[in-house]
Amino acid sequence: MRISVLVLDGVFDTGLTAVLDALRVANNLAGRQGKQPPFEVSVVGLRQKVRTAVGLMVPVHAPTPALQPDWVIVPALATSTPELLVPALGRADVKKAIVQIGKWHEQGAKIATSCIGVFLLAETGLLDHREATTTWWLAPLFRQRYARVQLEESRMLVPTDIGVTAGAAMGHLDLALWLIRKTSPELAGVVSRYLLADLRSSQAQYIIPNHLAQADPLVLRFERWARERLKEGFSLQDAAAALGTSSRSLQRRCQAILGKSPLSYFQDLRVEHAQSLLHAGLDLDAAAAEVGYIEGATLGTLLRQRTGRGVRDLRADLR
């Protein structure tokens, strides 16, 4: 498999090295088994000199017509806030990269990217009317910029016909393991053991609801209102009246910013608070009562649905 890793100035160092190291380990392990290394990796840049976010120089090759990758990997830029990201998307080299990604796609290459790199892919229009994931804390900005993309930020990996997108930060490693698994599930299993890393299906357990709400004043007011009423249950009409808006407006803003209904977000807040209570030592029934559920089993089901983990798994984090 021919893989080109497209590196831009200010690339997220950990993301870039996670991808390159995972592919290198895969090639080395395949060689030890007497097999041909499965990945032919080239590091490509659109400038003669490329520096990472921490200032390290990266040796790169310019893209040429002879370069015909099967996959192109686009590591994230280290622009972790809207104030940094939006101007970065207007940089000359970033615009050239967006054009180059489109050319590679036209030549038959699949595109793989993670975290903020998904914004670059979305700029090409290739994600329009397709599912994708990205770094969870920039999901509100992503939805506002790319309304045609079906964002699923709770998922860690989203494969489509044009390639694959992955979640935040260390999602780069999940991305690399996924590519290795496409070549050899057995090899991917060995690599994950060497790197002490497993493919994760979800990043839902890492999402901080309050960070998402801060993207919009109305949603933030709703979040604060909801936190004070987790034990009381949810009423859309009561919420809208308390916030001085209509039910329809509240529904619309939550959907636009959070990608979910007010009720679904209210349940996210319940899950977040319940997890903190369980970590503090409360049993399931007591935690359930604190977030408005009569039975602990109901809360347990919701926790598993939202985080992919049971109570025992959540408590194991503290050991």
NORFEN-V363620 format. One record per pair of residues at least 6 apart in sequence whose ideal C-beta (glycine too) atoms are under 8 Angstrom apart, sorted by the first residue. I is the first residue (numbers start at 1). J is the second residue. If there is no record, write none. Layout:
# NORFEN-V363620
I & J
I & J
This chain:
# NORFEN-V363620
1 & 38
1 & 39
1 & 40
1 & 70
1 & 71
1 & 179
1 & 182
1 & 183
2 & 40
2 & 42
2 & 68
2 & 69
2 & 70
2 & 71
3 & 23
3 & 39
3 & 40
3 & 41
3 & 42
3 & 69
3 & 70
3 & 71
3 & 72
3 & 73
3 & 179
4 & 41
4 & 42
4 & 43
4 & 44
4 & 63
4 & 67
4 & 69
4 & 71
4 & 72
4 & 73
4 & 104
4 & 109
5 & 16
5 & 19
5 & 20
5 & 41
5 & 42
5 & 43
5 & 44
5 & 72
5 & 73
5 & 75
6 & 44
6 & 45
6 & 46
6 & 72
6 & 73
6 & 74
6 & 75
6 & 97
6 & 100
6 & 101
7 & 16
7 & 43
7 & 44
7 & 45
7 & 50
7 & 58
7 & 60
7 & 75
8 & 45
8 & 46
8 & 50
8 & 77
8 & 93
8 & 94
8 & 97
9 & 47
9 & 50
9 & 51
9 & 91
9 & 93
10 & 51
10 & 52
10 & 53
10 & 77
10 & 78
10 & 79
10 & 88
11 & 50
11 & 52
11 & 53
11 & 58
11 & 75
11 & 76
11 & 77
11 & 78
12 & 52
12 & 53
12 & 75
12 & 76
12 & 77
12 & 78
12 & 115
12 & 116
12 & 169
12 & 172
13 & 52
13 & 53
13 & 54
13 & 56
13 & 78
14 & 169
14 & 170
14 & 172
15 & 75
15 & 76
15 & 114
15 & 115
15 & 117
15 & 169
15 & 172
16 & 52
16 & 58
16 & 75
16 & 172
18 & 170
18 & 172
18 & 173
18 & 176
19 & 73
19 & 75
19 & 172
19 & 173
19 & 175
19 & 176
20 & 41
20 & 43
21 & 195
22 & 173
22 & 176
22 & 177
22 & 180
22 & 191
22 & 195
23 & 39
23 & 41
23 & 176
23 & 179
23 & 180
24 & 41
25 & 191
25 & 194
25 & 195
26 & 37
26 & 38
26 & 39
26 & 180
26 & 183
26 & 187
26 & 188
26 & 191
27 & 37
27 & 38
27 & 39
27 & 41
28 & 37
29 & 187
29 & 190
29 & 191
29 & 194
30 & 36
30 & 37
30 & 38
30 & 184
30 & 187
31 & 37
38 & 180
38 & 183
38 & 184
38 & 187
39 & 183
42 & 61
42 & 67
42 & 69
43 & 58
43 & 59
43 & 60
43 & 61
44 & 60
44 & 61
44 & 62
44 & 63
44 & 67
45 & 58
45 & 60
45 & 61
45 & 62
46 & 62
46 & 63
46 & 93
46 & 96
46 & 97
46 & 100
47 & 60
47 & 93
48 & 62
49 & 57
50 & 57
50 & 58
50 & 60
51 & 57
51 & 58
52 & 58
52 & 78
53 & 77
53 & 78
61 & 67
63 & 100
68 & 107
68 & 108
68 & 109
69 & 104
69 & 109
70 & 109
70 & 110
71 & 109
71 & 110
71 & 111
71 & 112
71 & 163
71 & 179
72 & 101
72 & 104
72 & 109
72 & 110
72 & 111
72 & 112
72 & 163
73 & 112
73 & 113
73 & 175
73 & 176
73 & 179
74 & 97
74 & 101
74 & 111
74 & 112
74 & 113
74 & 117
74 & 120
74 & 121
75 & 113
75 & 114
75 & 117
75 & 172
76 & 113
76 & 114
76 & 115
76 & 116
76 & 117
76 & 135
76 & 169
76 & 172
77 & 85
77 & 88
77 & 94
77 & 116
77 & 117
77 & 120
78 & 116
79 & 85
79 & 88
79 & 116
80 & 116
80 & 135
80 & 137
80 & 138
82 & 138
82 & 141
85 & 116
85 & 119
85 & 138
85 & 141
86 & 141
88 & 94
89 & 119
89 & 120
89 & 123
94 & 120
97 & 120
98 & 120
98 & 123
98 & 124
101 & 111
101 & 120
101 & 121
101 & 124
101 & 126
102 & 124
102 & 126
104 & 111
105 & 111
105 & 124
105 & 126
105 & 162
110 & 162
110 & 163
110 & 164
111 & 121
111 & 126
111 & 162
111 & 163
112 & 163
112 & 164
112 & 165
112 & 166
112 & 175
112 & 179
113 & 120
113 & 121
113 & 163
113 & 165
113 & 166
113 & 175
114 & 165
114 & 166
114 & 167
114 & 168
114 & 171
114 & 172
114 & 174
114 & 175
115 & 134
115 & 135
115 & 166
115 & 167
115 & 168
115 & 169
115 & 171
115 & 172
116 & 134
116 & 135
116 & 138
118 & 127
118 & 132
118 & 133
118 & 134
118 & 135
118 & 142
118 & 165
118 & 166
119 & 134
119 & 138
119 & 142
119 & 145
121 & 127
121 & 132
121 & 163
121 & 165
122 & 132
122 & 142
122 & 145
122 & 146
122 & 149
126 & 162
127 & 146
127 & 148
127 & 149
127 & 160
127 & 162
127 & 165
128 & 146
128 & 148
128 & 149
129 & 148
129 & 149
129 & 150
130 & 149
130 & 150
130 & 160
130 & 161
130 & 162
131 & 149
131 & 150
131 & 151
131 & 152
131 & 158
131 & 160
132 & 149
132 & 150
132 & 151
132 & 152
132 & 158
132 & 160
132 & 165
133 & 151
133 & 152
133 & 153
133 & 154
133 & 155
133 & 156
133 & 157
133 & 158
133 & 165
133 & 166
133 & 167
133 & 171
133 & 203
134 & 142
134 & 151
134 & 153
134 & 165
134 & 167
134 & 168
135 & 153
135 & 167
135 & 168
135 & 169
135 & 171
136 & 153
136 & 154
136 & 167
136 & 168
136 & 203
136 & 206
136 & 207
136 & 212
137 & 168
137 & 207
137 & 208
137 & 211
137 & 212
139 & 151
139 & 153
139 & 212
139 & 258
139 & 259
140 & 212
140 & 215
140 & 216
140 & 257
140 & 258
141 & 215
142 & 149
142 & 151
142 & 153
143 & 151
143 & 256
143 & 257
143 & 259
144 & 256
144 & 257
151 & 259
152 & 158
153 & 167
153 & 203
153 & 207
153 & 259
154 & 202
154 & 203
154 & 204
154 & 207
155 & 167
155 & 201
155 & 202
155 & 203
156 & 166
156 & 167
156 & 171
156 & 174
156 & 199
156 & 200
156 & 201
156 & 202
156 & 203
157 & 164
157 & 165
157 & 166
157 & 167
157 & 171
157 & 174
157 & 175
157 & 178
157 & 199
157 & 201
158 & 164
158 & 165
158 & 166
159 & 178
164 & 175
164 & 178
164 & 179
166 & 172
166 & 174
166 & 175
166 & 178
167 & 174
167 & 203
168 & 203
168 & 206
171 & 203
173 & 195
173 & 197
174 & 197
174 & 199
174 & 200
177 & 188
177 & 191
177 & 192
177 & 197
177 & 198
177 & 199
178 & 188
178 & 199
180 & 187
180 & 188
180 & 191
181 & 188
181 & 199
188 & 199
192 & 198
192 & 199
201 & 308
202 & 307
202 & 308
204 & 306
204 & 307
204 & 308
205 & 307
205 & 308
205 & 309
207 & 268
208 & 272
209 & 223
209 & 265
209 & 268
209 & 269
209 & 272
210 & 223
212 & 219
212 & 257
212 & 258
213 & 219
213 & 220
213 & 222
213 & 223
213 & 257
213 & 258
213 & 265
214 & 220
215 & 257
216 & 253
216 & 256
216 & 257
218 & 243
218 & 245
218 & 249
218 & 250
218 & 253
219 & 253
219 & 254
219 & 257
219 & 258
221 & 243
222 & 239
222 & 243
222 & 250
222 & 254
222 & 262
222 & 265
223 & 265
223 & 269
225 & 239
225 & 242
225 & 243
226 & 234
226 & 239
226 & 262
226 & 265
226 & 266
226 & 269
227 & 269
227 & 273
230 & 266
230 & 269
230 & 270
230 & 273
230 & 290
230 & 291
230 & 292
231 & 289
231 & 290
231 & 291
231 & 292
232 & 292
233 & 292
234 & 262
234 & 263
234 & 266
236 & 247
236 & 250
236 & 251
236 & 262
236 & 263
237 & 247
239 & 247
239 & 250
239 & 262
240 & 246
240 & 247
240 & 249
240 & 250
243 & 250
250 & 262
251 & 261
251 & 262
254 & 260
254 & 261
254 & 262
254 & 265
255 & 261
258 & 264
258 & 265
260 & 268
267 & 302
267 & 306
268 & 306
270 & 291
270 & 292
270 & 293
270 & 299
270 & 302
271 & 302
271 & 303
271 & 306
271 & 307
273 & 290
273 & 291
274 & 287
274 & 288
274 & 290
274 & 291
274 & 299
274 & 303
275 & 303
275 & 307
275 & 314
277 & 286
277 & 287
277 & 290
277 & 291
278 & 284
278 & 287
278 & 311
278 & 314
278 & 315
279 & 314
279 & 315
279 & 317
279 & 318
282 & 290
283 & 296
284 & 296
284 & 297
284 & 299
284 & 300
284 & 311
285 & 295
285 & 296
287 & 296
287 & 299
288 & 294
288 & 295
288 & 296
288 & 298
288 & 299
291 & 299
293 & 299
293 & 302
300 & 310
300 & 311
303 & 309
303 & 310
303 & 311
303 & 314
304 & 310
307 & 314
